[in-house]
Amino acid sequence: YLVLSTGYVPDSWWKPGFRIGHRSNQVGSALSELTLGLSWLRMSLDLAMGLEKIEVDGSAVPRTVAANFGIDVSF
């Protein structure tokens, strides 16, 4: 995988942080994805969508789609 990404981390605990990236498989299927993320307080939401399309029931849709929600805890 080749991954390029950047992010913004604010200097205040209540402002949200952002990130964006692109990753691609350099061998085999050569699939690629665009990723977006948001972190706020102790929560984070990340989304990824493939740039390649497939056909499902006559409609073109992204080959991959992913969503991840997390809560940071310490113990």
C-alpha positions as CSV (number, residue, x, y, z in Angstrom):
1,Y,0.0,0.0,0.0
2,L,1.0,3.6,-0.7
3,V,-0.7,6.0,1.7
4,L,-0.7,9.8,1.5
5,S,-2.5,11.7,4.2
6,T,-2.6,14.9,6.1
7,G,-4.5,16.2,9.1
8,Y,-5.2,19.2,11.3
9,V,-5.0,18.9,15.1
10,P,-6.4,22.1,16.8
11,D,-4.7,23.7,19.8
12,S,-8.0,23.6,21.8
13,W,-9.7,20.5,23.2
14,W,-13.1,21.5,22.0
15,K,-12.3,22.2,18.4
16,P,-12.6,19.3,16.0
17,G,-9.6,17.7,14.2
18,F,-9.7,16.7,10.5
19,R,-7.8,14.3,8.3
20,I,-7.9,13.3,4.6
21,G,-6.0,10.7,2.8
22,H,-5.6,8.5,-0.3
23,R,-4.3,4.9,-0.2
24,S,-3.7,2.5,-3.1
25,N,-2.6,-1.0,-3.5
26,Q,0.5,-1.0,-5.7
27,V,0.4,-4.7,-6.7
28,G,-2.3,-7.1,-7.7
29,S,-5.7,-5.5,-8.0
30,A,-4.4,-1.9,-7.7
31,L,-7.4,-0.7,-5.8
32,S,-7.5,2.8,-4.3
33,E,-9.5,4.6,-1.7
34,L,-10.2,8.2,-0.5
35,T,-10.4,8.5,3.3
36,L,-11.9,11.3,5.5
37,G,-11.9,11.6,9.2
38,L,-13.1,13.8,12.0
39,S,-12.2,13.8,15.7
40,W,-14.0,15.7,18.3
41,L,-13.7,15.4,22.1
42,R,-13.2,11.7,22.6
43,M,-15.1,10.6,19.5
44,S,-13.8,9.9,16.0
45,L,-15.6,9.1,12.7
46,D,-13.7,7.8,9.7
47,L,-15.1,7.2,6.2
48,A,-13.5,5.5,3.2
49,M,-14.7,5.1,-0.4
50,G,-13.1,3.2,-3.2
51,L,-12.4,5.1,-6.4
52,E,-13.2,2.1,-8.6
53,K,-16.8,1.3,-9.5
54,I,-18.6,-2.0,-10.0
55,E,-22.1,-2.7,-11.4
56,V,-24.8,-3.9,-9.1
57,D,-28.3,-4.4,-10.5
58,G,-27.5,-2.1,-13.4
59,S,-26.2,0.8,-11.2
60,A,-22.5,1.8,-10.8
61,V,-21.5,1.9,-7.2
62,P,-18.1,2.2,-5.4
63,R,-16.3,-1.1,-5.1
64,T,-15.5,-0.4,-1.4
65,V,-17.2,1.7,1.3
66,A,-16.3,1.8,5.0
67,A,-17.3,3.7,8.1
68,N,-15.8,3.6,11.5
69,F,-17.0,5.3,14.7
70,G,-14.8,5.2,17.8
71,I,-14.8,6.5,21.4
72,D,-11.4,7.0,23.1
73,V,-11.4,5.8,26.7
74,S,-8.6,5.5,29.2
75,F,-8.4,3.0,32.1
